[in-house]
Structures are given as C-alpha cells and as structure tokens.
C-alpha cells in the first residue's frame, strides 16, 4: 500500500526535546490532507559531558514510545541541525562513479570539521549536472540507537531527514532561480546557507543565543565576507522553530522574509510551534 494511504508516526529529535506526531492521511475534495494528532512533546535532559550530544534525546524517545507498541506504521524522523554536519560539495567533471563522488564528499567534510566522518551516514542532494551538491552526514551510532528504540515497539523506520534538507524541500519554490540566504533558526543553532540561482553555494551552522535577532545582520555581514563565492544578494529567508515570535530588525542592507509551513497539515494550534519541523515531512 502506498504511504499516501497510510498513517505515519513523525518524530522530531532535538537536544532539548522530542516530539511525536501521529499523522492521519485522508482523501478530501482537494486531494490528500494530513491531520497531525499530537502524541506529545517531551523535554530532553542535556547529554552528559562525555556522551554523544543526541544521547539524552534518544533516552527520552525510548520512554515516550512505550505507549506505541504494535502501531505497525512507518516512522519518519527529523533530525535537528545540532545532530547533523553539512557541507557543499563542488562539482567535478572528473568524478563519474557514485563511490568517487561520496569519497570526494567525505574529503570535503574532513576539511571543514575536526570530527572524522569516514563511517558517518552520508546523504546528498540530487545530481543536477555541473552544480554543487549539499551533503549531510549523521553519526551512525545515532542511527543505530534510533533503530534499536523503534524495533522495541515494532515501528519500522521509513526515513531519516536532516532538518535543513527537509525544510528546504518544503520551501524550494521560494528559491527557484534566486540568489538568497536561507537561515534556519533553532534554540542554540543557526544554519545559514547561501543559494545562487537556486543552487547550493555555501552552508554553515553557528551557535547562537537569545540575542540572535539583533545579531543576525552582523552574522550575515561576516559570512558574506568569508564566502568563497560572490555573495552579493541582500535577500534573507528565515525559518525559525521553537524560538517564539520572530521579529527581525529593519536593516539598510538585508531584506528579511519570514517563511512559514505550507498549509498541507491540519493540527491543534497549541502544538504547531513545537511540531513545525515534524509537520514538514
């Protein structure tokens, strides 16, 4: 049976919380609609100093899923940018085989991060011939722990989606053919990407605090200066999750546009803010 005709368990993993959304898909005169039935948002305890940053969220998910034994539905998991590494992989005419492209992508990761990603699970945006690609890397121990928790309650893992890729896929029409900055804000994390003519040019995740609204123009100035490509655009599209009201300052250079979820899902307004990431599957 097609997934369009099935219920889905959507899970969001972040350092501070775990959310579960039971998505019921149904046919309406306007086509398929999905209603999110909130099963809960659970606060996660911070990981121990020497533990993996995702360990606290996995422990909370394990407890939260105790009431979901035997659901017999697939699960889609959305990973906070805190748990994902990103890099833009330049196009190379000399690379034709998939293994060569992946090896080159891992080389790009090793240049950007101190963490060894040789065994990390790698995922790349579609090949568009001659264009740079966005690559994400996830700790395989996180994926193993996630599968173990889901197997205990007989829930099948259908897909794992990094936050940046999931939200971009929902908003890609806004970037088609455009030069723009794309800012994804979570508590404690800003993922800032530069797109040129709708294609990936640069991406970096930055730690932030509650003053990010006033600091964003300065961050953009710095990132534009450091970019290895011509970053002349002044348009900035902002998607913020779990940080409350998004009020950005007027600026004589940057033109801010606040993005919002597309009206694909129905849900209780009280849970929309915390389930925003999970609702974009």
N, C-alpha and C positions, 0 to 999 in steps of 0.2 A: 504494500500500500504506500502511496506517495506520502512524504512527510507533510505535504499541504493538507492532508486529510487526517492528520493525527495530532494528538495532544503532545506538547513538548514541555520538558522541565528546563527552564532557563536559570542559570546560576551565574552570579557575579562574584568574583573573588577580588578583594582589595585588602590592603593592610589593616584598615580599621573596621571593616565589616564584611559580611557575606549576605547576599540577598538571594532569595529563591522566588521564582515566579512560575506558576503553572499556567501555561498558555493554551487556551482552548481555541482551536481553529474551526470556523464555521462559514458556510456559504450565505451571502446576502445578495440582494438585487444588484449591488455594486461590486460583487466579486467576493473573494475570500477576505474575512475580517478575523482578527485575533483579539481575544479578550484575555487580559492578564489577571489571574486570580492570585493575589499575593499570599504566599505561604509564610512570609516573614522576612524581616531584616534583622540580622543578628550582629551585635558588636563583637569584634575580634580583639583578643588580647594581643599586645605587641609581642613579636617574636623575641626569644631570649637572645642575649648579646651574641652568642656563638652559634645560633641556629639560623637556618635559612629564613629569609625575610617573609616567605609565604607560609611558614610552618604554623603560625597562630591561626591564619585563615583556614587552613586545612583541618585543624583540630575542631574549630567551630563548625565547619561544614559537616564533619563526621557526626557531631551531635545533632545538628539541625536536620540531617537526613534520616534520623532514627524513626521518624513517623512516615517515611516514604517507601518502606519495604514493599516490594511487589507491584510497583506502579506500572511496570512494563511499558515505559515510554522512553524515547531517546532524550538525552540531555545535551544542551548546548551551553558551553562555559565561556564566559567573557573574562579575560584577564586584565587587571589593572596595569597601566603602564609602569607601575612600580616593579612588576614581576617580569617585564619584557625588555629586551635590548633591541634597538633598531639601528639600521644603517642603510644609506642609499648606495647601491651597487652600480658604479658606472658601466655603461655599455662598452663591450669589447668585441670587435669583429673577429678576433682570433679565437673566441670561445664558442664552440658549436654544440658540444655534448653537455647534457644536464649535469653530469658529475663535475665537469670543468667549471661550469657556472657556480655550482654550490661550493666548490673548493675556493674559487675566487671570492665568493661572498664571505666565507669564513675568514679568509685573509683580510678582507675589509673590516670585519668585526675585531680581529686581533689588533689591527692598527688603532682602532678607536677606543677599545676597552682593555682594562687590565685583566678582566675575567677571561679565562680560556673557554672558548665556545666550540671547541672541536667536536664534542659529543652532544652539544645542545640541539634541540629540535629546531630545524630551520624551515621557514616558510617565506615565499617570495610573491610579490605582486605579479600579475600576468605579464608575459613577454610581449612587448609592443614594438619589437624590432627597431633597434637603433636608439632606444630610450633607456635611461637609467631605471632601475627597479628598486622598490622598497623591500628590504628583507627584515624579518623579525626572528629572534632567537629566544627560546624558552628552555629553562633548566629541565633536563629530562627527569630529574628526581621529583620535580613538581608534577609532571605529567604522570609519573608512576604512582605518586601518592594520591593523586586525583582519581586515577582508575581504581586504585585499591578501595577508596572510600565509596565510590559508586558501585563497585562489584558487590560490596557487602549488602547493599539494598536492592541488588539486581536491576540497577538502572544502567542502560547502555550509553556510553559516551559517543555522541554523534559527531561533535566538532568542538574545537577549542579555538577561540578567536581573540587575538590581541586587540586591545581597546582601539588603538589608532586605526587599524585596518577596518574594524567593524564600523566605527563611526564614519570614516571616510567613504566606505561603500554606500552608506545611507545618504551622504551629502555630496556625492561625486558630481551630481548635476550642477551644483553651485560652483564647481571648479573647472568645468569643461572649457578648455581652451584659454584659461585665465592665468595670469600671474598673480599670486596671492600667498600670504602667510596663513597657516592653519594652526591655531592654538587650542589645544585640548587641556583643560584645567581639571585636576582632581585635588583633593586635600593633600598638600605637600608635594605636588608634582605638576610641572608644566611640560607638555610635549609640544614642541614647536617645529613645524615643518614648513618648508618653502616649496611651492609648486610654480613651475614655469610652463606656460601654455598647457596647464592641466597635468603636467608630469612632475614626478618627484625630483627635487634638486638638492635638498638638504633636510636633515631631521636631527633633533637633539632633545633629550629630556633633561630638565633642570629642576632642582629642588626649590620650592617656594614656601612662603609663609602667608599669613592672613593679609599681608600688605601687597599681594600680587597685583591687585587692580591698579594701584598707583605706580608700581614698579614695572609693569608690562611695557610701557613705551621705552624705558631705558633698556630693558632686556632686548627688545626688538632692534633698537639702535646698535647695540653691541653685536647681536647675531648677524645683522645686515653687514656690519663692518668685517666680521670674521668669515663670512661666507666665501667659499672658493669660486662662486659663480656671481654673475651680475645680478644683485638683488636690488632692483630699483623700484619695485612695487610698494605702494603705501597702503594697500588693502589688507585687512586682517580679519579673518573669520574666526570667531571664538565659540567654542563649545565647552560649557562648564558643568560638571557633575558633582553634586554633594557639597557645594560651597555656598549655597544660599543665593540670594539675589545677585545678579551680575549687572553692576552699574559701572561702566567704564568712563574714564575721564575724557573730556574733549581735548583734542590734540591738534596742533597746527600741521602735523605731518601724517599721522596714522589715521586711517578711516576704519573704525571698528564696526563689524557686523556680527550680531549675536545669533547663532544658529540654534534651532530647536528641533526636537524629534518630529519626523514626518508623521501625519495622522493615520498611521497604519493600525495602531492598537487602541483598544479601549481599556481603561483601568480606573481604579479609585484615585482621585486627585491627591489624596494624602500620601500615596506611595509612589507617585510618578517621579518625584525628585530622586529618591534613592534607587529606584529601579530603572532610571533613564538609560543606563548603559545596557542592562539586560534586555530592555524592550527593543533594542535596535537589531536583534538577530534576524 
